[in-house]
Amino acid sequence: MLASVFVTGHQDETRAAYDEVVELYASMFADRLEAQPFSRNMIGTFAELVRNTGNLRAADVGCGPGHLTAMLHELGLDACGFDLSPAMVDHARRAHPALRFDEARTEALPVKDGALGGVLAHYSMIHTPPGELPALLAEQVRVLAPGGLLLVSFFGTDGPEPVRFDHKVTPAYSWPVDRFAELLAGAGLVPFARLLHDPASERGFLDAHVLARLA
Ligand SMILES: C[S@@+](CC[C@H](N)C(=O)[O-])C[C@H]1O[C@@H](n2cnc3c(N)ncnc32)[C@H](O)[C@@H]1O
């Protein structure tokens, strides 16, 4: 009982925090993909690799306002978006009425085992406490088909341990990229490509994108 209270705690906080800032967040990020060339190109590569698997089904987990779900759709994937914030899901549905968005936690996706060719997690695992990431990654492994792709983008740091910081919306963690790759490998994924670049923001962390494949 205590354990479940602990597990849902940060998610309730994250949900409430994003529900509060939907319109501001969407105005800052949803139409600005041209200002994020590294993300755009990694997502393009991810979509191409997913198409090559022959399984076009993909989930954008922690989709926020849905703009990257729409990008995956434009890139030829059968994409849907999940987010734990009802207000974000509402916004995404209104912005992209032809696409499917559902309220769901990345920890418990309403998706059958092995159904997806790809999962995109663009800065949506950043709020998950480090101790809970293995379970979160195990859920992505559950929904991926063999050979399926996971693209995770997050804040990278040089130090040996993840660092908790005061993200503008709600607390978040930056990760040593090698440590994150080890977690992916521990979950049964094969991390095979990474892109690190200087930050677009003033926070000073690297922006990190890691592509992994389910063996
Ligand atoms: C920084 S925003 C990123 C949104 C979008 N992926 C983007 O790149 O613009 C983080 C999003 O992840 C969602 N999120 C965080 N933790 C989540 C979880 N455990 N399950 C589902 N959604 C989550 C938040 O509600 C928020 O919409």
PDBQT file of the ligand as one rigid body, heavy atoms in Angstrom, charges set to zero:
ROOT
HETATM    1  C1  LIG A 301       8.687  18.098 -21.342  1.00  0.00    +0.000 C 
HETATM    2  S1  LIG A 301       7.095  17.551 -21.849  1.00  0.00    +0.000 S 
HETATM    3  C2  LIG A 301       7.459  16.835 -23.456  1.00  0.00    +0.000 C 
HETATM    4  C3  LIG A 301       6.240  16.810 -24.358  1.00  0.00    +0.000 C 
HETATM    5  C4  LIG A 301       6.560  16.381 -25.791  1.00  0.00    +0.000 C 
HETATM    6  N1  LIG A 301       7.050  15.014 -25.834  1.00  0.00    +0.000 N 
HETATM    7  C5  LIG A 301       7.583  17.338 -26.385  1.00  0.00    +0.000 C 
HETATM    8  O1  LIG A 301       8.702  16.910 -26.657  1.00  0.00    +0.000 OA
HETATM    9  O2  LIG A 301       7.250  18.521 -26.548  1.00  0.00    +0.000 OA
HETATM   10  C6  LIG A 301       6.836  16.098 -20.876  1.00  0.00    +0.000 C 
HETATM   11  C7  LIG A 301       5.485  15.446 -21.130  1.00  0.00    +0.000 C 
HETATM   12  O3  LIG A 301       5.523  14.112 -20.630  1.00  0.00    +0.000 OA
HETATM   13  C8  LIG A 301       4.349  13.870 -19.898  1.00  0.00    +0.000 C 
HETATM   14  N2  LIG A 301       4.714  12.850 -18.895  1.00  0.00    +0.000 N 
HETATM   15  C9  LIG A 301       5.657  12.926 -17.932  1.00  0.00    +0.000 A 
HETATM   16  N3  LIG A 301       5.718  11.788 -17.228  1.00  0.00    +0.000 NA
HETATM   17  C10 LIG A 301       4.800  10.960 -17.780  1.00  0.00    +0.000 A 
HETATM   18  C11 LIG A 301       4.384   9.621 -17.499  1.00  0.00    +0.000 A 
HETATM   19  N4  LIG A 301       4.932   8.922 -16.512  1.00  0.00    +0.000 N 
HETATM   20  N5  LIG A 301       3.419   9.073 -18.264  1.00  0.00    +0.000 NA
HETATM   21  C12 LIG A 301       2.832   9.795 -19.275  1.00  0.00    +0.000 A 
HETATM   22  N6  LIG A 301       3.180  11.056 -19.580  1.00  0.00    +0.000 NA
HETATM   23  C13 LIG A 301       4.155  11.637 -18.850  1.00  0.00    +0.000 A 
HETATM   24  C14 LIG A 301       3.977  15.210 -19.299  1.00  0.00    +0.000 C 
HETATM   25  O4  LIG A 301       2.606  15.264 -18.947  1.00  0.00    +0.000 OA
HETATM   26  C15 LIG A 301       4.328  16.148 -20.445  1.00  0.00    +0.000 C 
HETATM   27  O5  LIG A 301       3.259  16.326 -21.334  1.00  0.00    +0.000 OA
ENDROOT
TORSDOF 0
